[in-house]
Amino acid sequence: MDNNTLALIIVLLLALNLLFVGFYIILVLKEVRKAAKRINSMLETTDHVLESLSKPFVEASGLLVGLTKGIQLVNSLRNSHSPKEEEEDEEE
């Protein structure tokens, strides 16, 4: 075998090898794309579930804040009409 023929065979084998590697990379990238779509779908579902779970807690928190403000209002009204002031009013 002559050196040129041997070089041609090696070049053809390398080109064939690169062709197979390129094809394999395309298949792997398609699988990665499918997996990314599945993960995105799962994350969206998780987001919707967490959002629906957090709404009642936010509403309950608002209710508790309202109750706390109401209790503070009642306490401040009680303190403004404390018995000490009433006793002073009765003595006069």
N, C-alpha and C positions, 0 to 999 in steps of 0.2 A: 504494500500500500504506500502510496505516495503521501507526502506531508500535506499537500493541498486537500486531498480526499479526506484524510483524517481530520483536518481542521474543519472541513465542511460538515462532516458527520457530528463533530462536537458542537458546532454552532447550531445545527438543526436540533440536536438533543436539548441544548440549553433553551432554544426558542420554544420547543414543545413543552419543556418543563415550566417555563414562564407562563405559557398559555394555560396549563393546568392550575398553576398557583393562582393566576388571575381569576380563573373561573371559580376556584374554591373560595377566594376572598369575596367574590360577589355573592356566593351562597351564604357565607357567614354574615355578611352585612345585611342580607335580607332577613336572616334569623334575628339579628340584633334589632332591626327595625320592628319586627313583629313583637319581640319582647318589650321594646320601649312602648309600643302602643298598648300592650296589656298592662304594663306598669302604670301608664298614664290613666288608663281606665280605672284601675284599682284605686289610684290616688284621688280621682274625681269622686268615686263612690265613697271613699273614706271621708272626703271633705264634706259631702252632703250629709253623711251620717253624723259627723261631729257637729255640723251646723244645726241639725235638727235636735241633737242632744243638748246643745248649749243654750238654745232659745228658752227652755223652761227655767234654767238656772239664772239667766239674765233677768227674766220676768220676776222670779222669786226674789232676786236681789233687789230689784226695784220696789217690790212690795215691802220687803224688810226695811229698806231705807225710808219709805213712806211711813211705816209704823213707828220707826225710831223718831222721825221728825214729829209725828203726832204725840208721842209720849213726851218728848222734850217740850212741846207746846203746852201740854196739860201740866207738866211739872212747873213750867215757868208761870203759868196762870195761878197755880196753887201757891207758889212762892210769893207772887205779887199780892195775894190776899192771905197772908199768913195769919195765924191766930194772935200773934203779938200785936199786929196792927189793929185787929178787931178789938182786943182788950183796951188798947189806948183810945180807940174811938168810943168805947162804952164808958170809960172813966170820964171823958170830957162831957 
